[in-house]
């Protein structure tokens, strides 16, 4: 499995910083939210998750809300 790419993240035009450790480098992935009674129907919602590259805290957002930029250097 490929290692996730570290990125900087923006939400609503603002740079995301970790709520726990104040870091600004994350990895991003999309997850499926399992809704009771809809588990196998294909109607589950999705969310984008930015995982802090320093402490691992998960920051969850509505799918499509994140803008990513590569980490320079």
N, CA, C and O atoms as a Maestro MAE file, in Angstrom:
{
 s_m_m2io_version
 :::
 2.0.0
}

f_m_ct {
 s_m_title
 :::
 protein
 m_atom[292] {
  # First column is atom index #
  i_m_mmod_type
  r_m_x_coord
  r_m_y_coord
  r_m_z_coord
  i_m_residue_number
  s_m_chain_name
  s_m_pdb_residue_name
  s_m_pdb_atom_name
  i_m_atomic_number
  :::
  1 25 0.843 -1.171 0.000 1 A "UNK " " N  " 7
  2 3 0.000 0.000 0.000 1 A "UNK " " CA " 6
  3 2 0.895 1.243 0.000 1 A "UNK " " C  " 6
  4 15 1.876 1.308 0.741 1 A "UNK " " O  " 8
  5 25 0.555 2.215 -0.825 2 A "UNK " " N  " 7
  6 3 1.338 3.442 -0.933 2 A "UNK " " CA " 6
  7 2 1.189 4.297 0.321 2 A "UNK " " C  " 6
  8 15 0.118 4.375 0.923 2 A "UNK " " O  " 8
  9 25 2.271 4.921 0.687 3 A "UNK " " N  " 7
  10 3 2.252 5.816 1.851 3 A "UNK " " CA " 6
  11 2 1.548 7.120 1.467 3 A "UNK " " C  " 6
  12 15 1.819 7.661 0.395 3 A "UNK " " O  " 8
  13 25 0.650 7.640 2.314 4 A "UNK " " N  " 7
  14 3 -0.051 8.893 1.995 4 A "UNK " " CA " 6
  15 2 0.927 10.061 1.846 4 A "UNK " " C  " 6
  16 15 1.963 10.107 2.509 4 A "UNK " " O  " 8
  17 25 0.585 10.991 0.975 5 A "UNK " " N  " 7
  18 3 1.421 12.158 0.718 5 A "UNK " " CA " 6
  19 2 1.128 13.264 1.734 5 A "UNK " " C  " 6
  20 15 -0.034 13.630 1.915 5 A "UNK " " O  " 8
  21 25 2.148 13.802 2.399 6 A "UNK " " N  " 7
  22 3 1.923 14.917 3.322 6 A "UNK " " CA " 6
  23 2 1.523 16.178 2.555 6 A "UNK " " C  " 6
  24 15 2.109 16.495 1.519 6 A "UNK " " O  " 8
  25 25 0.523 16.892 3.070 7 A "UNK " " N  " 7
  26 3 0.022 18.101 2.413 7 A "UNK " " CA " 6
  27 2 -0.325 19.161 3.453 7 A "UNK " " C  " 6
  28 15 -0.495 18.864 4.635 7 A "UNK " " O  " 8
  29 25 -0.425 20.411 2.983 8 A "UNK " " N  " 7
  30 3 -1.035 21.485 3.762 8 A "UNK " " CA " 6
  31 2 -2.503 21.509 3.355 8 A "UNK " " C  " 6
  32 15 -2.827 21.205 2.207 8 A "UNK " " O  " 8
  33 25 -3.387 21.861 4.267 9 A "UNK " " N  " 7
  34 3 -4.826 21.809 4.020 9 A "UNK " " CA " 6
  35 2 -5.454 23.172 4.290 9 A "UNK " " C  " 6
  36 15 -5.103 23.852 5.254 9 A "UNK " " O  " 8
  37 25 -6.387 23.558 3.422 10 A "UNK " " N  " 7
  38 3 -7.198 24.756 3.646 10 A "UNK " " CA " 6
  39 2 -8.663 24.351 3.720 10 A "UNK " " C  " 6
  40 15 -9.115 23.463 2.996 10 A "UNK " " O  " 8
  41 25 -9.395 25.016 4.606 11 A "UNK " " N  " 7
  42 3 -10.838 24.810 4.760 11 A "UNK " " CA " 6
  43 2 -11.477 26.190 4.770 11 A "UNK " " C  " 6
  44 15 -11.108 27.034 5.586 11 A "UNK " " O  " 8
  45 25 -12.420 26.429 3.886 12 A "UNK " " N  " 7
  46 3 -13.101 27.727 3.798 12 A "UNK " " CA " 6
  47 2 -12.099 28.876 3.668 12 A "UNK " " C  " 6
  48 15 -12.299 29.951 4.234 12 A "UNK " " O  " 8
  49 25 -11.022 28.638 2.917 13 A "UNK " " N  " 7
  50 3 -10.039 29.677 2.670 13 A "UNK " " CA " 6
  51 2 -9.029 29.915 3.781 13 A "UNK " " C  " 6
  52 15 -8.214 30.832 3.689 13 A "UNK " " O  " 8
  53 25 -9.073 29.101 4.827 14 A "UNK " " N  " 7
  54 3 -8.146 29.262 5.958 14 A "UNK " " CA " 6
  55 2 -7.262 28.034 6.093 14 A "UNK " " C  " 6
  56 15 -7.719 26.905 5.913 14 A "UNK " " O  " 8
  57 25 -5.995 28.262 6.411 15 A "UNK " " N  " 7
  58 3 -5.061 27.157 6.617 15 A "UNK " " CA " 6
  59 2 -5.468 26.363 7.856 15 A "UNK " " C  " 6
  60 15 -5.749 26.933 8.910 15 A "UNK " " O  " 8
  61 25 -5.496 25.036 7.711 16 A "UNK " " N  " 7
  62 3 -5.826 24.168 8.843 16 A "UNK " " CA " 6
  63 2 -4.582 23.948 9.693 16 A "UNK " " C  " 6
  64 15 -3.499 23.675 9.175 16 A "UNK " " O  " 8
  65 25 -4.754 24.071 10.999 17 A "UNK " " N  " 7
  66 3 -3.711 23.740 11.964 17 A "UNK " " CA " 6
  67 2 -4.326 22.747 12.934 17 A "UNK " " C  " 6
  68 15 -5.502 22.856 13.282 17 A "UNK " " O  " 8
  69 25 -3.542 21.791 13.366 18 A "UNK " " N  " 7
  70 3 -4.042 20.755 14.266 18 A "UNK " " CA " 6
  71 2 -4.548 21.377 15.564 18 A "UNK " " C  " 6
  72 15 -3.888 22.231 16.156 18 A "UNK " " O  " 8
  73 25 -5.718 20.942 15.994 19 A "UNK " " N  " 7
  74 3 -6.314 21.444 17.233 19 A "UNK " " CA " 6
  75 2 -5.574 20.961 18.468 19 A "UNK " " C  " 6
  76 15 -5.708 21.551 19.540 19 A "UNK " " O  " 8
  77 25 -4.792 19.893 18.332 20 A "UNK " " N  " 7
  78 3 -4.081 19.337 19.480 20 A "UNK " " CA " 6
  79 2 -2.661 19.891 19.594 20 A "UNK " " C  " 6
  80 15 -2.256 20.357 20.659 20 A "UNK " " O  " 8
  81 25 -1.896 19.837 18.474 21 A "UNK " " N  " 7
  82 3 -0.470 20.187 18.558 21 A "UNK " " CA " 6
  83 2 -0.072 21.390 17.705 21 A "UNK " " C  " 6
  84 15 1.094 21.783 17.715 21 A "UNK " " O  " 8
  85 25 -1.009 21.980 16.970 22 A "UNK " " N  " 7
  86 3 -0.788 23.176 16.153 22 A "UNK " " CA " 6
  87 2 0.070 22.928 14.908 22 A "UNK " " C  " 6
  88 15 0.538 23.885 14.291 22 A "UNK " " O  " 8
  89 25 0.285 21.672 14.532 23 A "UNK " " N  " 7
  90 3 1.047 21.357 13.314 23 A "UNK " " CA " 6
  91 2 0.231 21.736 12.081 23 A "UNK " " C  " 6
  92 15 -0.983 21.922 12.162 23 A "UNK " " O  " 8
  93 25 0.913 21.850 10.931 24 A "UNK " " N  " 7
  94 3 0.209 22.239 9.702 24 A "UNK " " CA " 6
  95 2 0.425 21.268 8.543 24 A "UNK " " C  " 6
  96 15 0.156 21.614 7.392 24 A "UNK " " O  " 8
  97 25 0.910 20.054 8.833 25 A "UNK " " N  " 7
  98 3 1.104 19.037 7.798 25 A "UNK " " CA " 6
  99 2 0.188 17.854 8.106 25 A "UNK " " C  " 6
  100 15 0.160 17.344 9.226 25 A "UNK " " O  " 8
  101 25 -0.564 17.428 7.081 26 A "UNK " " N  " 7
  102 3 -1.569 16.384 7.234 26 A "UNK " " CA " 6
  103 2 -1.476 15.381 6.089 26 A "UNK " " C  " 6
  104 15 -0.831 15.639 5.072 26 A "UNK " " O  " 8
  105 25 -2.122 14.248 6.265 27 A "UNK " " N  " 7
  106 3 -2.450 13.373 5.146 27 A "UNK " " CA " 6
  107 2 -3.972 13.385 5.056 27 A "UNK " " C  " 6
  108 15 -4.655 13.530 6.069 27 A "UNK " " O  " 8
  109 25 -4.499 13.233 3.851 28 A "UNK " " N  " 7
  110 3 -5.948 13.346 3.646 28 A "UNK " " CA " 6
  111 2 -6.472 12.083 2.979 28 A "UNK " " C  " 6
  112 15 -5.834 11.532 2.082 28 A "UNK " " O  " 8
  113 25 -7.629 11.634 3.421 29 A "UNK " " N  " 7
  114 3 -8.315 10.510 2.782 29 A "UNK " " CA " 6
  115 2 -9.816 10.704 2.921 29 A "UNK " " C  " 6
  116 15 -10.281 11.484 3.752 29 A "UNK " " O  " 8
  117 25 -10.558 9.991 2.103 30 A "UNK " " N  " 7
  118 3 -12.017 10.018 2.161 30 A "UNK " " CA " 6
  119 2 -12.488 8.748 2.848 30 A "UNK " " C  " 6
  120 15 -12.008 7.655 2.549 30 A "UNK " " O  " 8
  121 25 -13.429 8.899 3.769 31 A "UNK " " N  " 7
  122 3 -13.992 7.744 4.468 31 A "UNK " " CA " 6
  123 2 -15.493 7.678 4.213 31 A "UNK " " C  " 6
  124 15 -16.118 8.674 3.846 31 A "UNK " " O  " 8
  125 25 -16.057 6.501 4.412 32 A "UNK " " N  " 7
  126 3 -17.500 6.309 4.303 32 A "UNK " " CA " 6
  127 2 -18.090 6.258 5.703 32 A "UNK " " C  " 6
  128 15 -17.628 5.494 6.551 32 A "UNK " " O  " 8
  129 25 -19.104 7.066 5.943 33 A "UNK " " N  " 7
  130 3 -19.798 7.077 7.226 33 A "UNK " " CA " 6
  131 2 -20.934 6.066 7.152 33 A "UNK " " C  " 6
  132 15 -21.859 6.228 6.356 33 A "UNK " " O  " 8
  133 25 -20.872 5.036 7.964 34 A "UNK " " N  " 7
  134 3 -21.890 3.992 7.950 34 A "UNK " " CA " 6
  135 2 -23.102 4.477 8.743 34 A "UNK " " C  " 6
  136 15 -23.009 4.768 9.936 34 A "UNK " " O  " 8
  137 25 -24.228 4.557 8.062 35 A "UNK " " N  " 7
  138 3 -25.474 5.002 8.672 35 A "UNK " " CA " 6
  139 2 -26.321 3.780 8.998 35 A "UNK " " C  " 6
  140 15 -26.506 2.912 8.145 35 A "UNK " " O  " 8
  141 25 -26.828 3.702 10.200 36 A "UNK " " N  " 7
  142 3 -27.630 2.566 10.626 36 A "UNK " " CA " 6
  143 2 -28.737 2.273 9.622 36 A "UNK " " C  " 6
  144 15 -29.487 3.168 9.234 36 A "UNK " " O  " 8
  145 25 -28.832 1.032 9.211 37 A "UNK " " N  " 7
  146 3 -29.870 0.619 8.274 37 A "UNK " " CA " 6
  147 2 -29.501 0.814 6.817 37 A "UNK " " C  " 6
  148 15 -30.196 0.304 5.938 37 A "UNK " " O  " 8
  149 25 -28.426 1.538 6.533 38 A "UNK " " N  " 7
  150 3 -28.026 1.798 5.151 38 A "UNK " " CA " 6
  151 2 -26.664 1.195 4.818 38 A "UNK " " C  " 6
  152 15 -26.095 1.510 3.773 38 A "UNK " " O  " 8
  153 25 -26.140 0.349 5.673 39 A "UNK " " N  " 7
  154 3 -24.769 -0.134 5.549 39 A "UNK " " CA " 6
  155 2 -24.450 -0.726 4.184 39 A "UNK " " C  " 6
  156 15 -23.349 -0.504 3.681 39 A "UNK " " O  " 8
  157 25 -25.343 -1.454 3.574 40 A "UNK " " N  " 7
  158 3 -25.044 -2.121 2.307 40 A "UNK " " CA " 6
  159 2 -25.863 -1.588 1.137 40 A "UNK " " C  " 6
  160 15 -26.025 -2.284 0.135 40 A "UNK " " O  " 8
  161 25 -26.377 -0.377 1.246 41 A "UNK " " N  " 7
  162 3 -27.250 0.150 0.193 41 A "UNK " " CA " 6
  163 2 -26.549 1.096 -0.767 41 A "UNK " " C  " 6
  164 15 -27.095 1.397 -1.828 41 A "UNK " " O  " 8
  165 25 -25.352 1.578 -0.428 42 A "UNK " " N  " 7
  166 3 -24.659 2.541 -1.272 42 A "UNK " " CA " 6
  167 2 -25.102 3.976 -1.034 42 A "UNK " " C  " 6
  168 15 -24.675 4.873 -1.761 42 A "UNK " " O  " 8
  169 25 -25.950 4.222 -0.032 43 A "UNK " " N  " 7
  170 3 -26.445 5.567 0.250 43 A "UNK " " CA " 6
  171 2 -25.742 6.232 1.431 43 A "UNK " " C  " 6
  172 15 -26.198 7.269 1.914 43 A "UNK " " O  " 8
  173 25 -24.652 5.659 1.896 44 A "UNK " " N  " 7
  174 3 -23.919 6.241 3.013 44 A "UNK " " CA " 6
  175 2 -23.214 7.523 2.584 44 A "UNK " " C  " 6
  176 15 -22.794 7.653 1.434 44 A "UNK " " O  " 8
  177 25 -23.089 8.451 3.495 45 A "UNK " " N  " 7
  178 3 -22.386 9.711 3.249 45 A "UNK " " CA " 6
  179 2 -20.883 9.486 3.328 45 A "UNK " " C  " 6
  180 15 -20.414 8.518 3.927 45 A "UNK " " O  " 8
  181 25 -20.129 10.407 2.706 46 A "UNK " " N  " 7
  182 3 -18.679 10.356 2.794 46 A "UNK " " CA " 6
  183 2 -18.164 11.610 3.478 46 A "UNK " " C  " 6
  184 15 -18.822 12.650 3.483 46 A "UNK " " O  " 8
  185 25 -16.981 11.493 4.054 47 A "UNK " " N  " 7
  186 3 -16.327 12.622 4.710 47 A "UNK " " CA " 6
  187 2 -14.850 12.602 4.350 47 A "UNK " " C  " 6
  188 15 -14.284 11.545 4.073 47 A "UNK " " O  " 8
  189 25 -14.233 13.770 4.355 48 A "UNK " " N  " 7
  190 3 -12.790 13.870 4.174 48 A "UNK " " CA " 6
  191 2 -12.160 13.970 5.555 48 A "UNK " " C  " 6
  192 15 -12.653 14.690 6.423 48 A "UNK " " O  " 8
  193 25 -11.073 13.246 5.751 49 A "UNK " " N  " 7
  194 3 -10.379 13.248 7.030 49 A "UNK " " CA " 6
  195 2 -8.944 13.710 6.814 49 A "UNK " " C  " 6
  196 15 -8.214 13.143 6.001 49 A "UNK " " O  " 8
  197 25 -8.548 14.743 7.549 50 A "UNK " " N  " 7
  198 3 -7.164 15.212 7.551 50 A "UNK " " CA " 6
  199 2 -6.528 14.686 8.833 50 A "UNK " " C  " 6
  200 15 -6.946 15.044 9.935 50 A "UNK " " O  " 8
  201 25 -5.520 13.838 8.683 51 A "UNK " " N  " 7
  202 3 -4.829 13.254 9.827 51 A "UNK " " CA " 6
  203 2 -3.548 14.034 10.082 51 A "UNK " " C  " 6
  204 15 -2.718 14.177 9.183 51 A "UNK " " O  " 8
  205 25 -3.383 14.533 11.283 52 A "UNK " " N  " 7
  206 3 -2.194 15.309 11.626 52 A "UNK " " CA " 6
  207 2 -0.951 14.438 11.475 52 A "UNK " " C  " 6
  208 15 -0.895 13.319 11.984 52 A "UNK " " O  " 8
  209 25 0.042 14.967 10.769 53 A "UNK " " N  " 7
  210 3 1.284 14.240 10.553 53 A "UNK " " CA " 6
  211 2 2.175 14.187 11.781 53 A "UNK " " C  " 6
  212 15 3.136 13.417 11.809 53 A "UNK " " O  " 8
  213 25 1.878 14.986 12.796 54 A "UNK " " N  " 7
  214 3 2.688 15.008 14.013 54 A "UNK " " CA " 6
  215 2 2.083 14.154 15.119 54 A "UNK " " C  " 6
  216 15 2.756 13.279 15.663 54 A "UNK " " O  " 8
  217 25 0.821 14.397 15.455 55 A "UNK " " N  " 7
  218 3 0.223 13.690 16.597 55 A "UNK " " CA " 6
  219 2 -0.840 12.662 16.207 55 A "UNK " " C  " 6
  220 15 -1.254 11.861 17.045 55 A "UNK " " O  " 8
  221 25 -1.287 12.674 14.944 56 A "UNK " " N  " 7
  222 3 -2.260 11.687 14.491 56 A "UNK " " CA " 6
  223 2 -3.713 12.048 14.743 56 A "UNK " " C  " 6
  224 15 -4.599 11.245 14.449 56 A "UNK " " O  " 8
  225 25 -3.985 13.233 15.278 57 A "UNK " " N  " 7
  226 3 -5.374 13.641 15.522 57 A "UNK " " CA " 6
  227 2 -6.137 13.689 14.199 57 A "UNK " " C  " 6
  228 15 -5.612 14.167 13.194 57 A "UNK " " O  " 8
  229 25 -7.376 13.193 14.199 58 A "UNK " " N  " 7
  230 3 -8.213 13.170 12.998 58 A "UNK " " CA " 6
  231 2 -9.140 14.375 12.982 58 A "UNK " " C  " 6
  232 15 -9.861 14.631 13.946 58 A "UNK " " O  " 8
  233 25 -9.113 15.115 11.872 59 A "UNK " " N  " 7
  234 3 -9.987 16.267 11.665 59 A "UNK " " CA " 6
  235 2 -10.946 15.879 10.544 59 A "UNK " " C  " 6
  236 15 -10.506 15.635 9.420 59 A "UNK " " O  " 8
  237 25 -12.238 15.817 10.825 60 A "UNK " " N  " 7
  238 3 -13.241 15.310 9.881 60 A "UNK " " CA " 6
  239 2 -14.071 16.448 9.303 60 A "UNK " " C  " 6
  240 15 -14.502 17.348 10.023 60 A "UNK " " O  " 8
  241 25 -14.294 16.393 7.956 61 A "UNK " " N  " 7
  242 3 -15.027 17.442 7.251 61 A "UNK " " CA " 6
  243 2 -15.969 16.831 6.227 61 A "UNK " " C  " 6
  244 15 -15.777 15.692 5.801 61 A "UNK " " O  " 8
  245 25 -16.983 17.585 5.834 62 A "UNK " " N  " 7
  246 3 -17.876 17.183 4.751 62 A "UNK " " CA " 6
  247 2 -17.027 16.958 3.502 62 A "UNK " " C  " 6
  248 15 -16.122 17.740 3.213 62 A "UNK " " O  " 8
  249 25 -17.318 15.897 2.771 63 A "UNK " " N  " 7
  250 3 -16.553 15.578 1.562 63 A "UNK " " CA " 6
  251 2 -16.539 16.766 0.607 63 A "UNK " " C  " 6
  252 15 -17.577 17.370 0.336 63 A "UNK " " O  " 8
  253 25 -15.355 17.094 0.101 64 A "UNK " " N  " 7
  254 3 -15.201 18.194 -0.838 64 A "UNK " " CA " 6
  255 2 -14.855 19.526 -0.203 64 A "UNK " " C  " 6
  256 15 -14.632 20.502 -0.920 64 A "UNK " " O  " 8
  257 25 -14.803 19.598 1.126 65 A "UNK " " N  " 7
  258 3 -14.546 20.870 1.809 65 A "UNK " " CA " 6
  259 2 -13.064 21.233 1.881 65 A "UNK " " C  " 6
  260 15 -12.724 22.385 2.146 65 A "UNK " " O  " 8
  261 25 -12.183 20.264 1.649 66 A "UNK " " N  " 7
  262 3 -10.750 20.501 1.816 66 A "UNK " " CA " 6
  263 2 -10.066 20.857 0.507 66 A "UNK " " C  " 6
  264 15 -10.398 20.325 -0.552 66 A "UNK " " O  " 8
  265 25 -9.104 21.768 0.600 67 A "UNK " " N  " 7
  266 3 -8.209 22.092 -0.514 67 A "UNK " " CA " 6
  267 2 -6.807 21.751 -0.025 67 A "UNK " " C  " 6
  268 15 -6.403 22.182 1.055 67 A "UNK " " O  " 8
  269 25 -6.060 20.977 -0.817 68 A "UNK " " N  " 7
  270 3 -4.722 20.576 -0.397 68 A "UNK " " CA " 6
  271 2 -3.651 21.223 -1.259 68 A "UNK " " C  " 6
  272 15 -3.862 21.499 -2.439 68 A "UNK " " O  " 8
  273 25 -2.497 21.459 -0.647 69 A "UNK " " N  " 7
  274 3 -1.312 21.978 -1.333 69 A "UNK " " CA " 6
  275 2 -0.130 21.106 -0.934 69 A "UNK " " C  " 6
  276 15 -0.023 20.704 0.225 69 A "UNK " " O  " 8
  277 25 0.763 20.806 -1.880 70 A "UNK " " N  " 7
  278 3 1.931 19.988 -1.532 70 A "UNK " " CA " 6
  279 2 2.822 20.695 -0.510 70 A "UNK " " C  " 6
  280 15 2.901 21.923 -0.479 70 A "UNK " " O  " 8
  281 25 3.478 19.909 0.311 71 A "UNK " " N  " 7
  282 3 4.451 20.439 1.260 71 A "UNK " " CA " 6
  283 2 5.738 20.697 0.486 71 A "UNK " " C  " 6
  284 15 6.246 19.801 -0.188 71 A "UNK " " O  " 8
  285 25 6.261 21.901 0.576 72 A "UNK " " N  " 7
  286 3 7.495 22.269 -0.130 72 A "UNK " " CA " 6
  287 2 8.710 21.888 0.708 72 A "UNK " " C  " 6
  288 15 8.719 22.044 1.929 72 A "UNK " " O  " 8
  289 25 9.740 21.380 0.016 73 A "UNK " " N  " 7
  290 3 11.002 21.089 0.693 73 A "UNK " " CA " 6
  291 2 11.053 19.725 1.152 73 A "UNK " " C  " 6
  292 15 12.049 19.310 1.745 73 A "UNK " " O  " 8
  :::
 }
 m_bond[291] {
  # First column is bond index #
  i_m_from
  i_m_to
  i_m_order
  :::
  1 1 2 1
  2 2 3 1
  3 3 4 2
  4 3 5 1
  5 5 6 1
  6 6 7 1
  7 7 8 2
  8 7 9 1
  9 9 10 1
  10 10 11 1
  11 11 12 2
  12 11 13 1
  13 13 14 1
  14 14 15 1
  15 15 16 2
  16 15 17 1
  17 17 18 1
  18 18 19 1
  19 19 20 2
  20 19 21 1
  21 21 22 1
  22 22 23 1
  23 23 24 2
  24 23 25 1
  25 25 26 1
  26 26 27 1
  27 27 28 2
  28 27 29 1
  29 29 30 1
  30 30 31 1
  31 31 32 2
  32 31 33 1
  33 33 34 1
  34 34 35 1
  35 35 36 2
  36 35 37 1
  37 37 38 1
  38 38 39 1
  39 39 40 2
  40 39 41 1
  41 41 42 1
  42 42 43 1
  43 43 44 2
  44 43 45 1
  45 45 46 1
  46 46 47 1
  47 47 48 2
  48 47 49 1
  49 49 50 1
  50 50 51 1
  51 51 52 2
  52 51 53 1
  53 53 54 1
  54 54 55 1
  55 55 56 2
  56 55 57 1
  57 57 58 1
  58 58 59 1
  59 59 60 2
  60 59 61 1
  61 61 62 1
  62 62 63 1
  63 63 64 2
  64 63 65 1
  65 65 66 1
  66 66 67 1
  67 67 68 2
  68 67 69 1
  69 69 70 1
  70 70 71 1
  71 71 72 2
  72 71 73 1
  73 73 74 1
  74 74 75 1
  75 75 76 2
  76 75 77 1
  77 77 78 1
  78 78 79 1
  79 79 80 2
  80 79 81 1
  81 81 82 1
  82 82 83 1
  83 83 84 2
  84 83 85 1
  85 85 86 1
  86 86 87 1
  87 87 88 2
  88 87 89 1
  89 89 90 1
  90 90 91 1
  91 91 92 2
  92 91 93 1
  93 93 94 1
  94 94 95 1
  95 95 96 2
  96 95 97 1
  97 97 98 1
  98 98 99 1
  99 99 100 2
  100 99 101 1
  101 101 102 1
  102 102 103 1
  103 103 104 2
  104 103 105 1
  105 105 106 1
  106 106 107 1
  107 107 108 2
  108 107 109 1
  109 109 110 1
  110 110 111 1
  111 111 112 2
  112 111 113 1
  113 113 114 1
  114 114 115 1
  115 115 116 2
  116 115 117 1
  117 117 118 1
  118 118 119 1
  119 119 120 2
  120 119 121 1
  121 121 122 1
  122 122 123 1
  123 123 124 2
  124 123 125 1
  125 125 126 1
  126 126 127 1
  127 127 128 2
  128 127 129 1
  129 129 130 1
  130 130 131 1
  131 131 132 2
  132 131 133 1
  133 133 134 1
  134 134 135 1
  135 135 136 2
  136 135 137 1
  137 137 138 1
  138 138 139 1
  139 139 140 2
  140 139 141 1
  141 141 142 1
  142 142 143 1
  143 143 144 2
  144 143 145 1
  145 145 146 1
  146 146 147 1
  147 147 148 2
  148 147 149 1
  149 149 150 1
  150 150 151 1
  151 151 152 2
  152 151 153 1
  153 153 154 1
  154 154 155 1
  155 155 156 2
  156 155 157 1
  157 157 158 1
  158 158 159 1
  159 159 160 2
  160 159 161 1
  161 161 162 1
  162 162 163 1
  163 163 164 2
  164 163 165 1
  165 165 166 1
  166 166 167 1
  167 167 168 2
  168 167 169 1
  169 169 170 1
  170 170 171 1
  171 171 172 2
  172 171 173 1
  173 173 174 1
  174 174 175 1
  175 175 176 2
  176 175 177 1
  177 177 178 1
  178 178 179 1
  179 179 180 2
  180 179 181 1
  181 181 182 1
  182 182 183 1
  183 183 184 2
  184 183 185 1
  185 185 186 1
  186 186 187 1
  187 187 188 2
  188 187 189 1
  189 189 190 1
  190 190 191 1
  191 191 192 2
  192 191 193 1
  193 193 194 1
  194 194 195 1
  195 195 196 2
  196 195 197 1
  197 197 198 1
  198 198 199 1
  199 199 200 2
  200 199 201 1
  201 201 202 1
  202 202 203 1
  203 203 204 2
  204 203 205 1
  205 205 206 1
  206 206 207 1
  207 207 208 2
  208 207 209 1
  209 209 210 1
  210 210 211 1
  211 211 212 2
  212 211 213 1
  213 213 214 1
  214 214 215 1
  215 215 216 2
  216 215 217 1
  217 217 218 1
  218 218 219 1
  219 219 220 2
  220 219 221 1
  221 221 222 1
  222 222 223 1
  223 223 224 2
  224 223 225 1
  225 225 226 1
  226 226 227 1
  227 227 228 2
  228 227 229 1
  229 229 230 1
  230 230 231 1
  231 231 232 2
  232 231 233 1
  233 233 234 1
  234 234 235 1
  235 235 236 2
  236 235 237 1
  237 237 238 1
  238 238 239 1
  239 239 240 2
  240 239 241 1
  241 241 242 1
  242 242 243 1
  243 243 244 2
  244 243 245 1
  245 245 246 1
  246 246 247 1
  247 247 248 2
  248 247 249 1
  249 249 250 1
  250 250 251 1
  251 251 252 2
  252 251 253 1
  253 253 254 1
  254 254 255 1
  255 255 256 2
  256 255 257 1
  257 257 258 1
  258 258 259 1
  259 259 260 2
  260 259 261 1
  261 261 262 1
  262 262 263 1
  263 263 264 2
  264 263 265 1
  265 265 266 1
  266 266 267 1
  267 267 268 2
  268 267 269 1
  269 269 270 1
  270 270 271 1
  271 271 272 2
  272 271 273 1
  273 273 274 1
  274 274 275 1
  275 275 276 2
  276 275 277 1
  277 277 278 1
  278 278 279 1
  279 279 280 2
  280 279 281 1
  281 281 282 1
  282 282 283 1
  283 283 284 2
  284 283 285 1
  285 285 286 1
  286 286 287 1
  287 287 288 2
  288 287 289 1
  289 289 290 1
  290 290 291 1
  291 291 292 2
  :::
 }
}
